[in-house]
């Protein structure tokens, strides 16, 4: 019985080059097809030494262990006998068992600490989600992994490496499979790259999964995280989805409004953006309707907010660092001071910057051209200017030298809390 593969997966299985890449959107079947290759190699070359590499050990545990077992169940029909796994979590290894016999052992290692990838040899490596790492760290890990590709077998003359990842802009995978071959076209015979869209794996996903992706992500992230394209994610303007006209509103605070205030702590430059939420045609939208900028410290911010809105229900969404820092000379932390006057919805740690930006971009305009975040630019002039003007620096990080980052950080803490998009795990998380 043949394995139930989608078209990009079948194309990937036919590849014979030493270095093979499978670049795809979320839930396009990347890790799955990498595991199919591991089972196939084990069946064809009993005793072969295999390796699996992920950015962190939690990803090994949460993604690989489940997937390699799942693929084994499907591979059982393909192989005509039971295919099971024996997972040794303490040693980070997985035995692939076919018909009761151990056919191969997969060494599992984290790429988080490249210097620890030592002391073993393999014939084939599966490197998963390498583009989730910073380029320098990814390169360090690759140099350690390729040094492990030293196992010698008469029945497997050329050792191989599979890369399965979601593209993260023009990152390590782009350099390895595209840029390098533009500079050295004579190497093309050693490299193969298959691009896989989430759309091609629709039959294996919930009916509304892709619709939710389009409704949540901005267009450039759909290109990367759905279509599997290499696109620019870290240059030019940060909030490219913001349009001063299309994202404009004349909404003001009403007496009955529950106020949602995002807050950024900076000594002498505290920022808070006031939001109200509305339902429009069963769609929750949020509007920035006031701003508090350039206040000295947290007590000054508290006084300004309570004076302006003495009778409103207020929830503060602060910078998580405020649970440990004191922006004033008070003996209490910023968050503990806020809790005396307001309801505070504070995370234990701040979101990744890319996650926060993605959440804001997705509300400003998603891939379906639906806008859910609006700014009253008369009442929030600095907020509008900052969304319009903040750019990425030379390191691909939001520039913080022009003093237009504080409003964006403040509103971002609120939006990421209430309308989060999580990008690091490749799993969909939608709220609101």
Helices and strands as residue ranges (DSSP letters): H 7-13, E 19-24, H 30-44, E 48-54, H 57-59, I 60-64, H 65-79, E 83-88, E 93-98, E 101-110, G 114-116, E 124-128, G 130-132, H 135-147, E 160-165, H 172-174, I 175-179, H 180-183, G 185-190, E 191-196, G 198-204, H 209-216, H 219-225, E 258-264, E 270-280, E 283-295, H 298-308, E 313-318, G 320-323, H 334-339, E 343-344, H 353-364, E 373-375, H 381-389, H 406-418
